[in-house]
Amino acid sequence: MECGKSLQTCRIILPLLVAAGIVLMEDMPPLGAQGTLDTLQLPLGLSARFASIPPENPLTAAKIALGQQLFWDRRWSKTGTVACVDCHRPDHAWSDPRQFSLDHAGQPTARHTSTIINRLFSEVQGWSGHRPSIEALLYQLPFTSPEAVVQNLGAIKGYQEQFQRVFGTDVTAEGVAQALAAYTRTILSGNAPYDRFRAGDRQALSEAAQRGLALFEGKARCSRCHSGVNFTDEDYHNLGVGMDKEHPDLGRYTVTQYEADRGAFKTPTLRDVARSWPYMHDGSLATLEHVMDFYDTGGHANPWLSPQSRPLHLTAAERADLVTFLHALSGEIAAEVSSPPQLPP
């Protein structure tokens, strides 16, 4: 494998990929018709069948290593003070413990920063689906612009060299977006107690968590939207969150202009959800207990409320069991993926 002389990454990225369960070659063959890798090994509980990798941005070790550096580097923001990692913190399930993140000028963003765990299994991104891909994120980030990216990173020799090796070009905004997207697709969480339980380890879940699982799939109706290996239907639903405000965030409607989409937001993954508080698109619910209480009421009534949202009439004990089960969705992410890389001077 040729990594190029600037990347210590032959020694760094290969263990990262092995630990993450992804087997890649720098000169790997083209992707298949679905844009997925021929060989993609994932943590227990995840499935390559649902992976989404655009054929125009194949994964390579050098590209992922470059993306990891960019993720931690503040120099490409408009003011040189903000990086992706400031709002997507590995120690907080790759989300933000603040209700709202701050942009490069110190102003709060409009919505809570959601986790980027397991984005490999998602094409359209964002609470309202306003980003058609991970690659499109760069063009809507609150702390930079394509012009700032090219100007700030183009002045750094280490990035100049890496872009020539990875893309055969000078530093470009498109290349930054592709490298960041490639790295983001390696942020994978699996092998949670739930996964081990499903794989046959009957001791992996406590009795309370098993009761919570039964509620999740039954009386509480959670699995109707939080479905599949990533616990999301990748669809949009109006739960009434924030709809009692004078000027509510209309969510998916701001993208589609369809009346039925007013107040609808994307179903988030529940992977590592116990670590990613606060919750909802506006960060208005501080704990999982508050989330259970909100769902139990059936949400806030409004003309566009999802038919899935209705009172559940759960007991306090049942709500507690559900929370216990949600903790059992906390998985493992390779330490190498979560570690800050050495940045080019």
C-alpha positions, -999 to +999 in steps of 0.1 A: +000+000+000+014+034-010+004+061+014+029+087+002+058+102+021+038+128+041+014+105+057+026+086+087-008+072+080+004+039+068+011+033+104-019+052+117-048+046+092-044+009+087-048+001+124-077+026+124-094+007+096-088-027+110-101-016+144-131+000+127-137-032+108-132-016+074-108-033+050-095-008+024-067-007-002-053+026-015-056+013-051-088-006-044-110-015-074-140+006-084-171+005-064-201-016-074-233-004-089-247+005-056-216+025-046-208+001-018-175-017-012-170-052-023-154-059+011-169-041+041-167-056+075-186-038+102-190-040+140-215-066+153-250-054+146-243-034+115-247-046+079-229-036+048-261-042+029-273-008+040-241+011+034-242+042+013-210+053-005-213+074-036-192+059-065-177+093-072-161+094-037-146+059-031-130+053+003-092+052+004-069+052+034-051+084+024-084+102+018-098+091+052-066+102+069-068+136+052-105+139+063-095+131+099-070+159+099-095+183+085-121+173+110-098+184+139-082+214+121-096+249+130-075+267+105-100+263+076-128+281+094-134+318+086-118+329+118-095+300+124-113+292+157-138+264+149-135+229+137-160+201+131-149+184+163-160+214+184-196+205+176-193+168+170-174+157+200-162+121+202-166+121+240-203+131+235-214+105+210-201+128+182-227+155+190-227+187+211-237+188+248-248+224+243-284+230+233-270+250+203-236+250+189-218+283+182-207+295+148-174+312+139-187+345+152-199+330+185-236+331+176-258+301+183-269+279+154-306+274+146-308+237+156-291+213+180-261+195+165-270+159+160-247+129+161-227+118+130-224+082+142-232+057+115-237+082+087-224+054+064-260+042+064-276+075+054-276+096+022-297+127+029-284+146+060-297+170+086-327+174+107-348+186+078-330+167+051-316+200+037-282+183+027-284+157+000-252+140+011-224+141+036-203+157+008-228+187+007-222+195+044-192+218+037-213+242+016-237+249+045-214+249+075-219+279+098-182+284+104-167+285+070-172+289+032-157+273+001-137+305-004-123+304+031-115+267+028-094+272-003-077+303+010-068+290+045-059+254+036-042+263+003-015+282+023-005+251+042+022+230+025+012+198+042-023+200+028-010+211-007+011+179-008-017+156+004-043+170-020-019+164-049-015+128-037-051+121-030-069+141-057-041+152-081-052+188-076-045+219-055-066+224-024-103+226-035-135+229-015-148+198-033-118+178-022-122+189+014-158+178+013-150+144-001-122+138+024-144+148+054-172+126+041-149+096+037-136+100+073-172+105+086-182+072+071-157+054+093-173+067+125-192+035+132-208+023+164-218-013+170-212-043+192-235-027+218-251-049+245-282-051+224-262-064+194-246-091+216-280-101+229-294-104+194-263-125+185-272-150+212-256-137+244-286-138+267-266-122+295-259-091+275-291-074+285-304-070+321-339-081+328-350-044+329-334-038+294-351-069+281-384-055+294-375-022+277-368-040+244-402-057+245-419-023+251-397-007+224-410-032+199-445-034+213-466-011+235-444+019+232-443+017+194-408+030+191-396+006+164-422+019+140-399+049+133-366+038+150-362+007+129-334-012+112-298-018+122-293+020+127-326+025+146-340+050+122-364+049+092-346+079+077-380+096+074-395+128+087-422+131+114-440+159+132-440+151+169-451+186+178-417+196+192-415+234+193-448+237+175-463+256+204-440+285+198-451+317+181-428+311+151-420+274+151-392+258+131-411+241+102-384+215+096-388+194+064-413+220+050-385+245+046-369+221+020-399+206+002-426+233+007-451+204+010-479+213+035-478+178+051-441+183+060-447+213+083-429+207+116-415+173+105-379+163+114-358+134+106-358+104+128-324+103+145-304+071+151-307+057+186-272+043+185-253+058+214-283+079+223-276+077+260-245+097+254-258+124+231-280+146+252-298+170+249-325+157+226-347+168+197-339+192+169-341+222+193-322+205+222-353+211+244-353+178+262-324+174+286-326+137+294-339+104+281-364+105+310-377+137+296-379+122+262-400+093+275-423+116+293-428+136+261-435+106+240-459+092+266-481+123+262-483+119+225-464+150+216-477+186+212-510+188+193-509+207+160-525+203+125-496+183+111-490+160+140-478+125+128-504+098+132-476+078+148-476+103+177-503+094+202-505+089+240-488+057+252-501+055+287-469+039+300-463+035+337-433+050+354-417+016+356-422+010+319-407+043+310-377+035+333-373+001+315-373+018+281-345+042+293-325+012+305-329-004+271-317+027+253-286+027+274-280-008+259-276+008+225-243+024+235-217+007+213-180+007+206-162+031+182-125+024+173-103+045+195-081+054+164-112+069+147-119+090+177-084+103+184-070+136+172-045+132+144-012+151+140-020+181+119+003+194+091+023+225+101 
